[in-house]
Amino acid sequence: MAGSGEQFAHLPSGIDLCYETFGDPADPPVLLVMGLGGPMGWWDVAFCEQLVAHGLFVVRYDNRDTGRSTKLRQHRVSRIDLAKALVGLTTPPYTIGDLADDAFGLLDHLDVEAAHVVGVSMGGMIAQTMAVAHPERVRSLVSIMSTTGRRTVGYQNPKLLPALLSKAGHTRDEYVERSLRGTQMIASPDYPTDPEFARDRAYETYDRGWSASGVTRQVMAILTQPDRTADLARLDVPATVIHGTRDPLVHRSGGKATAAALRGSEHVEIEGMAHDLPSQLYDQIVEAIVRTVERAQHA
């Protein structure tokens, strides 16, 4: 099943978002929100097609500063800025709330009043923020390998920091090699990804407009996000929280805290899953999304 092909939504804010759809627009819409530095291609076509097979209309897109969407290169962020962000002493170029507004702008462009929202990692933070800001526009919420914004949960393994702060290189091949090393550090040990698939995806990520400065700006948004725990507790939305037991980038405590905050949510912990979406787990994750959609439809 082919997607719609890449299209662009020109938002009133001046941001252009690149997106693609799969399935029949008359079916219930599912918005897929990717994480830090990840273009929409990180939502594999096969994954999208499985959702379509369950009667859903799927939308995936590039967040700002990712892929073919708008890059805000005029806003430079230094390592000093990142350090200040950790202690609340600087203002980021944009916030997680701004990224949520982008997503709503895309839904407006598609004439979608409300959608089932699925987010991974930073995308989960965006999805949660969407539900908090405009719960009437979020039919259901699935937060995957994410956290609430509270600093004491969902933390990173300190061993990852040198790799996270290392330069990505100056050439296409240097980026790909660095990306593969980083991916291996957070990949699910029990569900290995085919090396050729990982390499092809890294090349595609670079070729579609990878931006080192864009990733840094997204990190700033993550570091300055608020603690959403109290706001999430006030929501009345069908929700599922999915997290791996071996996630080194967002500790499983982030998933536990999210599930505890969201009243009546389903909490799915996947043994051996780390901080990726292995194809071996597509069935399990898709089934969890579909269960959440069905709960919303029968609410």
N, C-alpha and C positions, 0 to 999 in steps of 0.2 A: 504494500500500500504506500503510495507516494504522498508526501506532504504537499502543502500548498506552494512550497517554494518560499524563499526569503522575501519578506515584505517589510515596509517601514511604516511606523506610526510616528507622526510628527506631533509632539505634545505641545500644549500651550506654554509650558515652561521653557521651551526651546530645545528640549532633549528629543533626539530621534532614537527610537528603539527598533532594532531589527528583530523580527519574529517570524514564526512559522506555525501553521496549524495543521492538524490531522483530524480527519473524520468529518462528520456532518454537523454544521453549526446549529442545527435544530436539536441536537442531543445535549445533555447536561455538560456545561463547560468545566474543564479542569485546567487551571493555570499552574504551570510548573516553573518554580523559581529556583535558579541555581545559586551556588555559593561563591565564595571568594575566588575571583579571577577566572571563573568558569563560564565559558560561552554556552549557548543553548545546546550545542552538540554534545555536551556532557550528559544531557538527557538522550540516551541512545534511541535511535529510530525504532529499534525492536521493542524497547520499553514503551514508547508512545503508541506503537501499534497494538500492544497488548491491552492498553487502556481503551483504545478505540474498539477493540474486539468485545469489550464489555459495554459498548453502547455509549461511550463518552466522547466529547469533542475536546481535543487536546490542544493547548497553546503553550509553546515554549518560546523563550526570548532571551536576548542578550541584555543583561543589566547595563546601565550606563558604565562607561570605562571598560567595557568588555566586548569582545567580538567586533561586530560592525555597528554597534550603537555609539552614541556620542562619546567622545573622549574629552575630558576637561583638563587638557594639558596645561592650561594657563594657571592652574592651581598646583604649585609645587609643594611637596611635603618632604621634610628632612627627617633624619633619625632623631634629631632634637625635638621636632614636632611630635613624633611618635612617643617619645619619653614624656613629654608634657601632657599628651592625651591620656596617658595612664593615670595621671594624678589630677586630671580635670583642669589643666592650666592653659588649654588652647581650644579654639573652635575649629572643627573639621570643615573641609570644603563642602561637604554635605553629610547628612545623617542617614541612619537606617530609616527614619521617617520619610526622608526625601525619596529613598529607593522604593518605599511602599507607595508613595504618591505616583512614582513612575508606573508601577504595576496597575494602579487604578486608572491612570491615563491610558494605558494600553487597553484595559477593559472598556473604557469609554470609546476608544477608537473602534473597537469591535462590536459596539452596541451591546455589551454584556452587562446587565444590571448587577448580577451577583454570580460568583464562581466558587467552585470547590478549589481551595488553594493548597498546593503541596510545595513545601520548601525544604531544601537540603542545606545544612550548615548555616552560612550567612543567609541563604535563602529561607531557612526556617525562621530566622530572626525577622526577616522581612515579612514572611507570612503571618507570624504572630502579631507583628506591628499592624498589619492590615486589619486583622480581626479586632484588635483593640481600638484602632482609629475609626473603623466603619464596619461594625459587626453585621449590619444589615446587608453588606455586600459580600460577605464571606459565608457561603452556604455550609461549608465544612472546612476543617483545618487538619492537615497532616504535617507534622513537624518531624523532620528526619535528621538525626545526628546533630542536633542543635541545642540551644540553651536559652535561659530566661533573661540573660544580661546581668545576673547577679555574679559578682566576681568570685565568690567562694564555691561556685559549681561550674562544671563544663570547662575546666581549665586545661591547658596544654601540658604535655609531658615536656619537662625542661630540656630533654635530650634533642628535641626538635628545633629549638631556638636557633642554633647556628645555621642549620639548613634554611630555616624560614627567613633569616636575615641575610643570607648569602646572595651575591649578585647572580643574575640569571644569564649573563654572558652577552656578547655583542652581536652574535650571528645566529642564524636560524638553527644550525646544528648544535651550537653551544646551548641555546635555550632548550632544545629537545633533550639533550643529555642531562642537563640539570633538572629538567622537569621529570624525567624518568627516575632519577635518583630520589627526588622528593616524593614522587608518587609511591615508590617502593616503601618508603618509611611509614606511610599511613595506610597502605593497602591491607586488605583483609587476608591474614595468613592462611585461613582455612578455605578461602575462595580465590585462588590465584587468577589473575587476569592474563590473557594471552599476550606475550611480549610484543608481538607484531601489531595487535590491536592497540596497545598502549602507545606504541611509537607512532602509529598512524594518527591517533587522536592528538598527540602532542604536536605533530606537524600541522594538523588542521587548526589547532588552537593558535599557533603562531601565525599561520597564514591568514587567518580571519581577522587579525588585528590585535594580537596580544600586546598589552601595554604594562610595562613594569611600574610606571608612575600611577597608572590606573589602579593596579593592585594595592599600592600603598595608600591611595585615597580611600579605597574600600576598607583597608585595615583601620584607617582613622575613624571611619564610621562605626566599625565594630567596637573599637576601644572606647568610644564616647557614647555608646548606647546606654539607655537607662535600664534599671532593673524593672522588668515588666511583671514580676510575680503578682503583685496586688491587682494589677489591671487584668491579667489573665484569669485570676480567680473570680472576677466579676462577669466573665463571659458565659453565655449560654449557647454554645455552638458544639455540634458533634465534632469530636477531635480524636486523633490518634497520634501517639508519640512513638517513633521508632528509633532505636539506638542499638549500636553494636556493643558487645561486652568487651571488645578489645580496641576501642577507639582511643588513639593516643593524642589526637588533635583537639577533640572536644570530649572530655572525660564523660563517661556514662552518667555521672552525677547530674550533668546538665539535662539529660533526658528524664531522669527521675524527678528532678525539680520541676520540669515543664509539665510532666504528667500529673504531679501532685497539685500543681496550681490550677490545671484545667479540670473543672468539675466533671466527673462522668467520662473522662477520656479513657481510651484503651491504650495501654502501655505495652509495646512489643519490644522485648530485648532479644536480639539475634546473636546467638552464641557464635563467636569466632569472627564476627563482622567488625571491621575497623572503620576507617573514614573514607569509604568509597561505595560505589553501587555496583557490585559484581554481578555479572549476567546470571550467575547461578542463583541469585536471590531475587531476580525479577519477579518470578511467580509469587513469592511470599510477600514482597512489597506491594505489588499490584493488587493482590487480594486484600491486603490491609486498606489500601486506598478505596477499593470498591466497597468494602464493608462500611467505611466511613461515609461514602456517598449515599449508600442505601439507608444508613441511619438517618441522614439528613432528609432524604426523600420521604421517610416514614414518620418523621417527627411531627 
